[in-house]
Amino acid sequence: MMLILAQSLTPEGRSTLFLWLAVLMVAVIVIGVVVMLLRRKLLNNGSTSEGDAGFSLASLRELRDKGEITREEYERAHAKIVGKAREMLRPPEEEE
């Protein structure tokens, strides 16, 4: 369809068509990147809200550095988080 349309246009019309197609493609890419960045920002903000029971390693480290938890508490929580992450990454065992 586009090929038929492009063949029926003058050379000047083709260059205008291709220019607008390029503008459209760039706009779609820019909008996609903006949506991706907004989504990432919203998901990160939602997961680190106060009252959230889960901790990331960075927030745990921050608590330790501020003195809000002891080094022993940090080590225990760190081990739990790393253990859970390893469990999630481990492939499921095959049943025979």
Secondary structure, 3 states (H helix, E strand, C coil): CHHHHHHHCCHHHHHHHHHHHHHHHHHHHHHHHHHHHHHHHHHHHHHCCCCCCCCCHHHHHHHHHHCCCCHHHHHHHHHHHHHHHHHHHCCCCCCC
